[in-house]
Amino acid sequence: MDWNENREQLLANVSALQKLSPDTVKGYLTVSGAGRKTAHMDEKMRQLISLAVAVTTRCDGCISIHSNEALKAGATREELAEALSVAVAMNAGAALVYSTRALEAFDTATGV
């Protein structure tokens, strides 16, 4: 995948959506910018978290945007790798937790 081309196309598509449904994009931008107002974390940390979440939600567009923003915020490849290791752990942890829910649902269905 050409991530630069992907990012440019995504931004163009969001712009087109904004013309059709301005309140949708405005609402997203409001939610997206809310955390910045508290200033408890710096931009690099927000972008690294965004990338980890993008991986866990399998959002290529988010990966495209936030990898570029993380780079601009001064993130290193090593910091990114550490953030991604958290994403991997969370996906495995979530699968483990939800496996217990599946077992519980199965047991409930069988009357165990």
N, CA, C and O atoms as a printed pandas DataFrame, in Angstrom:
     atom_number atom_name residue_name chain_id  residue_number  x_coord  y_coord  z_coord
0              1         N          MET        A               1    0.841   -1.171    0.000
1              2        CA          MET        A               1    0.000    0.000    0.000
2              3         C          MET        A               1    0.890    1.240    0.000
3              4         O          MET        A               1    1.913    1.285    0.684
4              5         N          ASP        A               2    0.497    2.219   -0.756
5              6        CA          ASP        A               2    1.168    3.512   -0.745
6              7         C          ASP        A               2    0.488    4.358    0.327
7              8         O          ASP        A               2   -0.579    4.926    0.098
8              9         N          TRP        A               3    1.116    4.435    1.499
9             10        CA          TRP        A               3    0.493    5.089    2.649
10            11         C          TRP        A               3    0.310    6.585    2.426
11            12         O          TRP        A               3   -0.664    7.163    2.908
12            13         N          ASN        A               4    1.223    7.218    1.706
13            14        CA          ASN        A               4    1.070    8.650    1.423
14            15         C          ASN        A               4   -0.130    8.888    0.520
15            16         O          ASN        A               4   -0.917    9.803    0.759
16            17         N          GLU        A               5   -0.272    8.074   -0.509
17            18        CA          GLU        A               5   -1.419    8.190   -1.406
18            19         C          GLU        A               5   -2.717    7.883   -0.652
19            20         O          GLU        A               5   -3.726    8.563   -0.837
20            21         N          ASN        A               6   -2.680    6.860    0.193
21            22        CA          ASN        A               6   -3.845    6.503    0.998
22            23         C          ASN        A               6   -4.288    7.683    1.852
23            24         O          ASN        A               6   -5.475    8.002    1.915
24            25         N          ARG        A               7   -3.321    8.334    2.514
25            26        CA          ARG        A               7   -3.635    9.461    3.389
26            27         C          ARG        A               7   -4.240   10.617    2.584
27            28         O          ARG        A               7   -5.225   11.217    3.014
28            29         N          GLU        A               8   -3.663   10.930    1.432
29            30        CA          GLU        A               8   -4.181   12.014    0.602
30            31         C          GLU        A               8   -5.596   11.713    0.127
31            32         O          GLU        A               8   -6.458   12.592    0.143
32            33         N          GLN        A               9   -5.838   10.483   -0.292
33            34        CA          GLN        A               9   -7.172   10.099   -0.767
34            35         C          GLN        A               9   -8.180   10.127    0.373
35            36         O          GLN        A               9   -9.315   10.569    0.195
36            37         N          LEU        A              10   -7.769    9.659    1.531
37            38        CA          LEU        A              10   -8.653    9.673    2.697
38            39         C          LEU        A              10   -9.065   11.104    3.050
39            40         O          LEU        A              10  -10.240   11.378    3.292
40            41         N          LEU        A              11   -8.096   12.002    3.077
41            42        CA          LEU        A              11   -8.407   13.393    3.400
42            43         C          LEU        A              11   -9.343   14.006    2.358
43            44         O          LEU        A              11  -10.231   14.784    2.707
44            45         N          ALA        A              12   -9.154   13.662    1.094
45            46        CA          ALA        A              12  -10.052   14.147    0.039
46            47         C          ALA        A              12  -11.459   13.577    0.229
47            48         O          ALA        A              12  -12.451   14.281    0.041
48            49         N          ASN        A              13  -11.538   12.307    0.601
49            50        CA          ASN        A              13  -12.845   11.679    0.815
50            51         C          ASN        A              13  -13.564   12.268    2.024
51            52         O          ASN        A              13  -14.781   12.446    1.995
52            53         N          VAL        A              14  -12.827   12.569    3.075
53            54        CA          VAL        A              14  -13.434   13.200    4.251
54            55         C          VAL        A              14  -13.938   14.595    3.888
55            56         O          VAL        A              14  -15.003   15.021    4.338
56            57         N          SER        A              15  -13.170   15.289    3.081
57            58        CA          SER        A              15  -13.596   16.612    2.629
58            59         C          SER        A              15  -14.902   16.521    1.833
59            60         O          SER        A              15  -15.795   17.353    1.989
60            61         N          ALA        A              16  -14.998   15.506    0.987
61            62        CA          ALA        A              16  -16.234   15.305    0.214
62            63         C          ALA        A              16  -17.402   14.972    1.139
63            64         O          ALA        A              16  -18.511   15.469    0.944
64            65         N          LEU        A              17  -17.158   14.135    2.141
65            66        CA          LEU        A              17  -18.202   13.798    3.109
66            67         C          LEU        A              17  -18.626   15.034    3.889
67            68         O          LEU        A              17  -19.806   15.219    4.184
68            69         N          GLN        A              18  -17.650   15.882    4.222
69            70        CA          GLN        A              18  -17.950   17.098    4.973
70            71         C          GLN        A              18  -18.917   18.000    4.211
71            72         O          GLN        A              18  -19.760   18.661    4.818
72            73         N          LYS        A              19  -18.800   18.029    2.901
73            74        CA          LYS        A              19  -19.712   18.835    2.081
74            75         C          LYS        A              19  -21.121   18.260    2.116
75            76         O          LYS        A              19  -22.102   19.003    2.078
76            77         N          LEU        A              20  -21.220   16.937    2.190
77            78        CA          LEU        A              20  -22.530   16.279    2.224
78            79         C          LEU        A              20  -23.143   16.269    3.620
79            80         O          LEU        A              20  -24.360   16.375    3.774
80            81         N          SER        A              21  -22.292   16.140    4.634
81            82        CA          SER        A              21  -22.767   16.018    6.007
82            83         C          SER        A              21  -21.814   16.757    6.948
83            84         O          SER        A              21  -21.048   16.135    7.684
84            85         N          PRO        A              22  -21.870   18.078    6.914
85            86        CA          PRO        A              22  -20.909   18.866    7.684
86            87         C          PRO        A              22  -20.958   18.603    9.194
87            88         O          PRO        A              22  -19.918   18.616    9.853
88            89         N          ASP        A              23  -22.133   18.367    9.738
89            90        CA          ASP        A              23  -22.234   18.141   11.181
90            91         C          ASP        A              23  -21.562   16.839   11.608
91            92         O          ASP        A              23  -21.056   16.745   12.727
92            93         N          THR        A              24  -21.550   15.842   10.739
93            94        CA          THR        A              24  -20.879   14.580   11.066
94            95         C          THR        A              24  -19.391   14.812   11.255
95            96         O          THR        A              24  -18.809   14.376   12.249
96            97         N          VAL        A              25  -18.782   15.493   10.308
97            98        CA          VAL        A              25  -17.344   15.752   10.386
98            99         C          VAL        A              25  -17.049   16.732   11.526
99           100         O          VAL        A              25  -16.052   16.578   12.231
100          101         N          LYS        A              26  -17.900   17.722   11.706
101          102        CA          LYS        A              26  -17.714   18.669   12.803
102          103         C          LYS        A              26  -17.775   17.935   14.144
103          104         O          LYS        A              26  -16.974   18.208   15.039
104          105         N          GLY        A              27  -18.709   17.021   14.282
105          106        CA          GLY        A              27  -18.818   16.240   15.515
106          107         C          GLY        A              27  -17.580   15.408   15.766
107          108         O          GLY        A              27  -17.092   15.343   16.894
108          109         N          TYR        A              28  -17.066   14.770   14.721
109          110        CA          TYR        A              28  -15.833   13.989   14.852
110          111         C          TYR        A              28  -14.677   14.882   15.297
111          112         O          TYR        A              28  -13.927   14.527   16.206
112          113         N          LEU        A              29  -14.536   16.041   14.654
113          114        CA          LEU        A              29  -13.437   16.944   14.984
114          115         C          LEU        A              29  -13.551   17.462   16.422
115          116         O          LEU        A              29  -12.538   17.676   17.087
116          117         N          THR        A              30  -14.770   17.661   16.893
117          118        CA          THR        A              30  -14.973   18.088   18.282
118          119         C          THR        A              30  -14.507   17.007   19.239
119          120         O          THR        A              30  -13.769   17.285   20.184
120          121         N          VAL        A              31  -14.933   15.776   19.000
121          122        CA          VAL        A              31  -14.534   14.657   19.859
122          123         C          VAL        A              31  -13.024   14.443   19.770
123          124         O          VAL        A              31  -12.352   14.253   20.784
124          125         N          SER        A              32  -12.508   14.478   18.564
125          126        CA          SER        A              32  -11.084   14.241   18.344
126          127         C          SER        A              32  -10.211   15.278   19.037
127          128         O          SER        A              32   -9.135   14.947   19.534
128          129         N          GLY        A              33  -10.656   16.510   19.075
129          130        CA          GLY        A              33   -9.852   17.567   19.662
130          131         C          GLY        A              33  -10.056   17.777   21.153
131          132         O          GLY        A              33   -9.323   18.546   21.774
132          133         N          ALA        A              34  -11.043   17.105   21.736
133          134        CA          ALA        A              34  -11.374   17.339   23.145
134          135         C          ALA        A              34  -10.202   17.029   24.074
135          136         O          ALA        A              34   -9.952   17.785   25.012
136          137         N          GLY        A              35   -9.489   15.950   23.839
137          138        CA          GLY        A              35   -8.384   15.570   24.701
138          139         C          GLY        A              35   -7.229   16.551   24.674
139          140         O          GLY        A              35   -6.518   16.707   25.666
140          141         N          ARG        A              36   -7.041   17.201   23.559
141          142        CA          ARG        A              36   -5.943   18.168   23.437
142          143         C          ARG        A              36   -6.121   19.354   24.384
143          144         O          ARG        A              36   -5.142   19.972   24.804
144          145         N          LYS        A              37   -7.359   19.666   24.715
145          146        CA          LYS        A              37   -7.635   20.845   25.533
146          147         C          LYS        A              37   -7.137   20.693   26.966
147          148         O          LYS        A              37   -6.843   21.692   27.623
148          149         N          THR        A              38   -7.038   19.476   27.457
149          150        CA          THR        A              38   -6.574   19.284   28.831
150          151         C          THR        A              38   -5.059   19.400   28.929
151          152         O          THR        A              38   -4.536   19.788   29.973
152          153         N          ALA        A              39   -4.361   19.075   27.872
153          154        CA          ALA        A              39   -2.897   19.187   27.794
154          155         C          ALA        A              39   -2.175   18.349   28.855
155          156         O          ALA        A              39   -1.087   18.719   29.298
156          157         N          HIS        A              40   -2.765   17.234   29.260
157          158        CA          HIS        A              40   -2.098   16.345   30.212
158          159         C          HIS        A              40   -1.057   15.460   29.533
159          160         O          HIS        A              40   -0.104   15.010   30.169
160          161         N          MET        A              41   -1.245   15.215   28.239
161          162        CA          MET        A              41   -0.281   14.432   27.454
162          163         C          MET        A              41    0.188   15.286   26.298
163          164         O          MET        A              41   -0.512   16.191   25.844
164          165         N          ASP        A              42    1.382   14.984   25.831
165          166        CA          ASP        A              42    1.859   15.724   24.672
166          167         C          ASP        A              42    1.350   15.063   23.388
167          168         O          ASP        A              42    0.796   13.963   23.407
168          169         N          GLU        A              43    1.551   15.756   22.297
169          170        CA          GLU        A              43    1.034   15.294   21.003
170          171         C          GLU        A              43    1.639   13.956   20.589
171          172         O          GLU        A              43    0.950   13.110   20.020
172          173         N          LYS        A              44    2.915   13.765   20.872
173          174        CA          LYS        A              44    3.558   12.501   20.507
174          175         C          LYS        A              44    2.865   11.330   21.198
175          176         O          LYS        A              44    2.589   10.311   20.565
176          177         N          MET        A              45    2.587   11.467   22.480
177          178        CA          MET        A              45    1.927   10.396   23.222
178          179         C          MET        A              45    0.528   10.130   22.664
179          180         O          MET        A              45    0.131    8.976   22.498
180          181         N          ARG        A              46   -0.219   11.201   22.373
181          182        CA          ARG        A              46   -1.566   11.022   21.797
182          183         C          ARG        A              46   -1.497   10.280   20.472
183          184         O          ARG        A              46   -2.337    9.426   20.187
184          185         N          GLN        A              47   -0.495   10.607   19.660
185          186        CA          GLN        A              47   -0.385    9.952   18.359
186          187         C          GLN        A              47    0.038    8.491   18.492
187          188         O          GLN        A              47   -0.433    7.640   17.737
188          189         N          LEU        A              48    0.912    8.197   19.434
189          190        CA          LEU        A              48    1.304    6.802   19.656
190          191         C          LEU        A              48    0.125    5.975   20.157
191          192         O          LEU        A              48   -0.058    4.832   19.738
192          193         N          ILE        A              49   -0.670    6.550   21.050
193          194        CA          ILE        A              49   -1.880    5.863   21.507
194          195         C          ILE        A              49   -2.838    5.680   20.336
195          196         O          ILE        A              49   -3.425    4.610   20.173
196          197         N          SER        A              50   -2.995    6.706   19.534
197          198        CA          SER        A              50   -3.879    6.622   18.368
198          199         C          SER        A              50   -3.449    5.503   17.432
199          200         O          SER        A              50   -4.291    4.781   16.896
200          201         N          LEU        A              51   -2.152    5.357   17.233
201          202        CA          LEU        A              51   -1.664    4.275   16.372
202          203         C          LEU        A              51   -1.931    2.903   16.969
203          204         O          LEU        A              51   -2.311    1.976   16.253
204          205         N          ALA        A              52   -1.736    2.767   18.261
205          206        CA          ALA        A              52   -2.006    1.483   18.911
206          207         C          ALA        A              52   -3.484    1.132   18.781
207          208         O          ALA        A              52   -3.829   -0.014   18.494
208          209         N          VAL        A              53   -4.353    2.112   18.990
209          210        CA          VAL        A              53   -5.787    1.870   18.844
210          211         C          VAL        A              53   -6.130    1.570   17.390
211          212         O          VAL        A              53   -6.959    0.703   17.115
212          213         N          ALA        A              54   -5.504    2.274   16.464
213          214        CA          ALA        A              54   -5.757    2.030   15.040
214          215         C          ALA        A              54   -5.428    0.593   14.659
215          216         O          ALA        A              54   -6.131   -0.022   13.857
216          217         N          VAL        A              55   -4.361    0.067   15.235
217          218        CA          VAL        A              55   -3.987   -1.327   14.967
218          219         C          VAL        A              55   -5.038   -2.272   15.535
219          220         O          VAL        A              55   -5.442   -3.228   14.873
220          221         N          THR        A              56   -5.484   -2.001   16.771
221          222        CA          THR        A              56   -6.452   -2.918   17.387
222          223         C          THR        A              56   -7.808   -2.855   16.701
223          224         O          THR        A              56   -8.563   -3.826   16.740
224          225         N          THR        A              57   -8.129   -1.729   16.074
225          226        CA          THR        A              57   -9.404   -1.611   15.368
226          227         C          THR        A              57   -9.275   -1.867   13.869
227          228         O          THR        A              57  -10.260   -1.812   13.133
228          229         N          ARG        A              58   -8.051   -2.147   13.426
229          230        CA          ARG        A              58   -7.769   -2.471   12.019
230          231         C          ARG        A              58   -8.226   -1.364   11.059
231          232         O          ARG        A              58   -8.902   -1.622   10.063
232          233         N          CYS        A              59   -7.840   -0.131   11.386
233          234        CA          CYS        A              59   -8.242    1.031   10.592
234          235         C          CYS        A              59   -7.050    1.531    9.781
235          236         O          CYS        A              59   -6.212    2.269   10.300
236          237         N          ASP        A              60   -6.969    1.137    8.518
237          238        CA          ASP        A              60   -5.855    1.557    7.668
238          239         C          ASP        A              60   -5.779    3.076    7.527
239          240         O          ASP        A              60   -4.689    3.647    7.544
240          241         N          GLY        A              61   -6.914    3.720    7.389
241          242        CA          GLY        A              61   -6.919    5.175    7.274
242          243         C          GLY        A              61   -6.361    5.828    8.521
243          244         O          GLY        A              61   -5.610    6.800    8.439
244          245         N          CYS        A              62   -6.729    5.290    9.683
245          246        CA          CYS        A              62   -6.211    5.825   10.956
246          247         C          CYS        A              62   -4.704    5.605   11.043
247          248         O          CYS        A              62   -3.974    6.487   11.496
248          249         N          ILE        A              63   -4.239    4.446   10.617
249          250        CA          ILE        A              63   -2.807    4.162   10.618
250          251         C          ILE        A              63   -2.085    5.156    9.713
251          252         O          ILE        A              63   -1.035    5.687   10.075
252          253         N          SER        A              64   -2.646    5.401    8.548
253          254        CA          SER        A              64   -2.044    6.328    7.598
254          255         C          SER        A              64   -1.922    7.734    8.188
255          256         O          SER        A              64   -0.859    8.350    8.115
256          257         N          ILE        A              65   -2.988    8.228    8.761
257          258        CA          ILE        A              65   -2.996    9.584    9.320
258          259         C          ILE        A              65   -2.093    9.676   10.550
259          260         O          ILE        A              65   -1.242   10.561   10.635
260          261         N          HIS        A              66   -2.279    8.768   11.494
261          262        CA          HIS        A              66   -1.591    8.894   12.779
262          263         C          HIS        A              66   -0.105    8.522   12.718
263          264         O          HIS        A              66    0.673    8.994   13.547
264          265         N          SER        A              67    0.301    7.693   11.763
265          266        CA          SER        A              67    1.736    7.436   11.616
266          267         C          SER        A              67    2.442    8.707   11.157
267          268         O          SER        A              67    3.537    9.021   11.623
268          269         N          ASN        A              68    1.817    9.422   10.254
269          270        CA          ASN        A              68    2.377   10.688    9.778
270          271         C          ASN        A              68    2.395   11.724   10.903
271          272         O          ASN        A              68    3.380   12.443   11.074
272          273         N          GLU        A              69    1.316   11.796   11.660
273          274        CA          GLU        A              69    1.245   12.760   12.767
274          275         C          GLU        A              69    2.233   12.404   13.874
275          276         O          GLU        A              69    2.822   13.300   14.479
276          277         N          ALA        A              70    2.426   11.111   14.151
277          278        CA          ALA        A              70    3.395   10.688   15.166
278          279         C          ALA        A              70    4.807   11.094   14.747
279          280         O          ALA        A              70    5.593   11.567   15.568
280          281         N          LEU        A              71    5.118   10.910   13.486
281          282        CA          LEU        A              71    6.428   11.322   12.969
282          283         C          LEU        A              71    6.617   12.826   13.138
283          284         O          LEU        A              71    7.669   13.276   13.592
284          285         N          LYS        A              72    5.595   13.606   12.772
285          286        CA          LYS        A              72    5.679   15.062   12.907
286          287         C          LYS        A              72    5.818   15.485   14.373
287          288         O          LYS        A              72    6.419   16.517   14.671
288          289         N          ALA        A              73    5.259   14.683   15.283
289          290        CA          ALA        A              73    5.326   15.000   16.713
290          291         C          ALA        A              73    6.636   14.538   17.349
291          292         O          ALA        A              73    6.856   14.753   18.541
292          293         N          GLY        A              74    7.508   13.902   16.555
293          294        CA          GLY        A              74    8.821   13.511   17.052
294          295         C          GLY        A              74    8.945   12.076   17.530
295          296         O          GLY        A              74    9.940   11.725   18.164
296          297         N          ALA        A              75    7.959   11.242   17.240
297          298        CA          ALA        A              75    8.036    9.839   17.659
298          299         C          ALA        A              75    9.146    9.124   16.899
299          300         O          ALA        A              75    9.377    9.375   15.716
300          301         N          THR        A              76    9.819    8.233   17.602
301          302        CA          THR        A              76   10.849    7.415   16.973
302          303         C          THR        A              76   10.259    6.059   16.596
303          304         O          THR        A              76    9.182    5.679   17.057
304          305         N          ARG        A              77   10.972    5.357   15.767
305          306        CA          ARG        A              77   10.559    4.010   15.374
306          307         C          ARG        A              77   10.504    3.090   16.596
307          308         O          ARG        A              77    9.632    2.226   16.690
308          309         N          GLU        A              78   11.432    3.279   17.521
309          310        CA          GLU        A              78   11.478    2.466   18.738
310          311         C          GLU        A              78   10.272    2.750   19.634
311          312         O          GLU        A              78    9.698    1.829   20.216
312          313         N          GLU        A              79    9.891    4.013   19.744
313          314        CA          GLU        A              79    8.696    4.356   20.533
314          315         C          GLU        A              79    7.443    3.774   19.894
315          316         O          GLU        A              79    6.552    3.282   20.585
316          317         N          LEU        A              80    7.387    3.837   18.579
317          318        CA          LEU        A              80    6.250    3.247   17.869
318          319         C          LEU        A              80    6.182    1.747   18.117
319          320         O          LEU        A              80    5.105    1.205   18.362
320          321         N          ALA        A              81    7.320    1.079   18.056
321          322        CA          ALA        A              81    7.346   -0.371   18.290
322          323         C          ALA        A              81    6.841   -0.698   19.700
323          324         O          ALA        A              81    6.135   -1.688   19.891
324          325         N          GLU        A              82    7.201    0.126   20.677
325          326        CA          GLU        A              82    6.728   -0.108   22.044
326          327         C          GLU        A              82    5.213    0.090   22.144
327          328         O          GLU        A              82    4.521   -0.697   22.789
328          329         N          ALA        A              83    4.709    1.136   21.509
329          330        CA          ALA        A              83    3.260    1.370   21.505
330          331         C          ALA        A              83    2.534    0.222   20.815
331          332         O          ALA        A              83    1.472   -0.210   21.265
332          333         N          LEU        A              84    3.105   -0.267   19.727
333          334        CA          LEU        A              84    2.478   -1.375   19.004
334          335         C          LEU        A              84    2.521   -2.662   19.812
335          336         O          LEU        A              84    1.630   -3.502   19.682
336          337         N          SER        A              85    3.548   -2.830   20.650
337          338        CA          SER        A              85    3.593   -4.026   21.492
338          339         C          SER        A              85    2.455   -4.000   22.506
339          340         O          SER        A              85    1.933   -5.049   22.883
340          341         N          VAL        A              86    2.071   -2.813   22.946
341          342        CA          VAL        A              86    0.906   -2.688   23.835
342          343         C          VAL        A              86   -0.359   -3.080   23.070
343          344         O          VAL        A              86   -1.224   -3.765   23.616
344          345         N          ALA        A              87   -0.472   -2.652   21.816
345          346        CA          ALA        A              87   -1.638   -3.020   21.009
346          347         C          ALA        A              87   -1.740   -4.529   20.850
347          348         O          ALA        A              87   -2.829   -5.093   20.950
348          349         N          VAL        A              88   -0.618   -5.180   20.603
349          350        CA          VAL        A              88   -0.607   -6.640   20.461
350          351         C          VAL        A              88   -1.055   -7.294   21.770
351          352         O          VAL        A              88   -1.872   -8.215   21.763
352          353         N          ALA        A              89   -0.520   -6.815   22.881
353          354        CA          ALA        A              89   -0.894   -7.377   24.179
354          355         C          ALA        A              89   -2.376   -7.176   24.452
355          356         O          ALA        A              89   -3.038   -8.074   24.972
356          357         N          MET        A              90   -2.901   -6.010   24.107
357          358        CA          MET        A              90   -4.320   -5.731   24.353
358          359         C          MET        A              90   -5.216   -6.617   23.496
359          360         O          MET        A              90   -6.246   -7.099   23.966
360          361         N          ASN        A              91   -4.831   -6.832   22.247
361          362        CA          ASN        A              91   -5.639   -7.717   21.407
362          363         C          ASN        A              91   -5.641   -9.133   21.958
363          364         O          ASN        A              91   -6.679   -9.795   21.981
364          365         N          ALA        A              92   -4.487   -9.592   22.400
365          366        CA          ALA        A              92   -4.417  -10.932   22.974
366          367         C          ALA        A              92   -5.213  -10.983   24.276
367          368         O          ALA        A              92   -5.933  -11.947   24.538
368          369         N          GLY        A              93   -5.074   -9.933   25.087
369          370        CA          GLY        A              93   -5.812   -9.875   26.349
370          371         C          GLY        A              93   -7.306   -9.820   26.123
371          372         O          GLY        A              93   -8.068  -10.483   26.827
372          373         N          ALA        A              94   -7.733   -9.036   25.150
373          374        CA          ALA        A              94   -9.159   -8.948   24.848
374          375         C          ALA        A              94   -9.688  -10.299   24.365
375          376         O          ALA        A              94  -10.793  -10.699   24.729
376          377         N          ALA        A              95   -8.911  -10.991   23.557
377          378        CA          ALA        A              95   -9.337  -12.324   23.099
378          379         C          ALA        A              95   -9.450  -13.287   24.273
379          380         O          ALA        A              95  -10.371  -14.102   24.323
380          381         N          LEU        A              96   -8.525  -13.197   25.210
381          382        CA          LEU        A              96   -8.572  -14.046   26.392
382          383         C          LEU        A              96   -9.824  -13.747   27.217
383          384         O          LEU        A              96  -10.543  -14.667   27.606
384          385         N          VAL        A              97  -10.086  -12.478   27.482
385          386        CA          VAL        A              97  -11.251  -12.097   28.275
386          387         C          VAL        A              97  -12.544  -12.509   27.578
387          388         O          VAL        A              97  -13.447  -13.047   28.217
388          389         N          TYR        A              98  -12.639  -12.262   26.287
389          390        CA          TYR        A              98  -13.866  -12.605   25.571
390          391         C          TYR        A              98  -14.006  -14.111   25.366
391          392         O          TYR        A              98  -15.115  -14.607   25.165
392          393         N          SER        A              99  -12.917  -14.826   25.413
393          394        CA          SER        A              99  -13.009  -16.296   25.384
394          395         C          SER        A              99  -13.744  -16.792   26.617
395          396         O          SER        A              99  -14.533  -17.732   26.523
396          397         N          THR        A             100  -13.502  -16.177   27.775
397          398        CA          THR        A             100  -14.225  -16.587   28.982
398          399         C          THR        A             100  -15.706  -16.259   28.861
399          400         O          THR        A             100  -16.542  -16.991   29.391
400          401         N          ARG        A             101  -16.043  -15.185   28.179
401          402        CA          ARG        A             101  -17.454  -14.836   27.951
402          403         C          ARG        A             101  -18.115  -15.861   27.033
403          404         O          ARG        A             101  -19.263  -16.252   27.245
404          405         N          ALA        A             102  -17.370  -16.291   26.006
405          406        CA          ALA        A             102  -17.914  -17.299   25.094
406          407         C          ALA        A             102  -18.159  -18.615   25.834
407          408         O          ALA        A             102  -19.176  -19.276   25.623
408          409         N          LEU        A             103  -17.227  -18.983   26.692
409          410        CA          LEU        A             103  -17.420  -20.201   27.488
410          411         C          LEU        A             103  -18.627  -20.062   28.412
411          412         O          LEU        A             103  -19.408  -21.000   28.567
412          413         N          GLU        A             104  -18.774  -18.895   29.021
413          414        CA          GLU        A             104  -19.917  -18.652   29.902
414          415         C          GLU        A             104  -21.233  -18.733   29.125
415          416         O          GLU        A             104  -22.203  -19.329   29.592
416          417         N          ALA        A             105  -21.255  -18.131   27.940
417          418        CA          ALA        A             105  -22.467  -18.186   27.115
418          419         C          ALA        A             105  -22.793  -19.628   26.717
419          420         O          ALA        A             105  -23.951  -20.044   26.741
420          421         N          PHE        A             106  -21.759  -20.376   26.353
421          422        CA          PHE        A             106  -21.945  -21.777   25.983
422          423         C          PHE        A             106  -22.480  -22.576   27.160
423          424         O          PHE        A             106  -23.428  -23.349   27.017
424          425         N          ASP        A             107  -21.870  -22.387   28.324
425          426        CA          ASP        A             107  -22.299  -23.096   29.526
426          427         C          ASP        A             107  -23.727  -22.740   29.881
427          428         O          ASP        A             107  -24.492  -23.607   30.303
428          429         N          THR        A             108  -24.099  -21.482   29.718
429          430        CA          THR        A             108  -25.463  -21.058   30.005
430          431         C          THR        A             108  -26.449  -21.738   29.063
431          432         O          THR        A             108  -27.523  -22.173   29.476
432          433         N          ALA        A             109  -26.066  -21.821   27.792
433          434        CA          ALA        A             109  -26.937  -22.468   26.807
434          435         C          ALA        A             109  -27.111  -23.947   27.095
435          436         O          ALA        A             109  -28.177  -24.512   26.848
436          437         N          THR        A             110  -26.071  -24.571   27.613
437          438        CA          THR        A             110  -26.156  -26.024   27.881
438          439         C          THR        A             110  -26.684  -26.313   29.272
439          440         O          THR        A             110  -26.892  -27.475   29.623
440          441         N          GLY        A             111  -26.906  -25.273   30.077
441          442        CA          GLY        A             111  -27.447  -25.480   31.417
442          443         C          GLY        A             111  -26.408  -25.878   32.444
443          444         O          GLY        A             111  -26.756  -26.337   33.532
444          445         N          VAL        A             112  -25.139  -25.710   32.115
445          446        CA          VAL        A             112  -24.058  -26.084   33.054
446          447         C          VAL        A             112  -23.908  -25.042   34.129
447          448         O          VAL        A             112  -23.056  -25.178   35.006
